[in-house]
Amino acid sequence: MTPSSSTIIRVEVVCPPSAKILCGAKEGDHFTLEGEMLYLPPGQGISIYSLSSVLPLLQLNSAALRQTIG
């Protein structure tokens, strides 16, 4: 997959005011999925449990976007 044809998906932590966030995440934490590569901002981590919960959704979204884009 070339950079120009990569599917780019950004996943960001969004939380209602005063709600407790688990797994060490903070409001605004995010990662970007470009093609098959996952990128985190410098100094930011992600819980493997949080990541495992969204991986199936990322695969479905990537496939759907690739079909839509062509």
Rosetta blueprint (number, residue, H / E / L):
1 M L
2 T L
3 P H
4 S H
5 S H
6 S L
7 T L
8 I E
9 I E
10 R E
11 V E
12 E E
13 V L
14 V L
15 C L
16 P L
17 P L
18 S L
19 A L
20 K L
21 I L
22 L L
23 C L
24 G L
25 A L
26 K L
27 E L
28 G L
29 D L
30 H E
31 F E
32 T E
33 L E
34 E E
35 G L
36 E L
37 M E
38 L E
39 Y E
40 L L
41 P L
42 P L
43 G L
44 Q L
45 G L
46 I L
47 S L
48 I H
49 Y H
50 S H
51 L H
52 S H
53 S H
54 V H
55 L H
56 P H
57 L H
58 L H
59 Q H
60 L H
61 N H
62 S H
63 A H
64 A H
65 L H
66 R H
67 Q H
68 T H
69 I H
70 G L
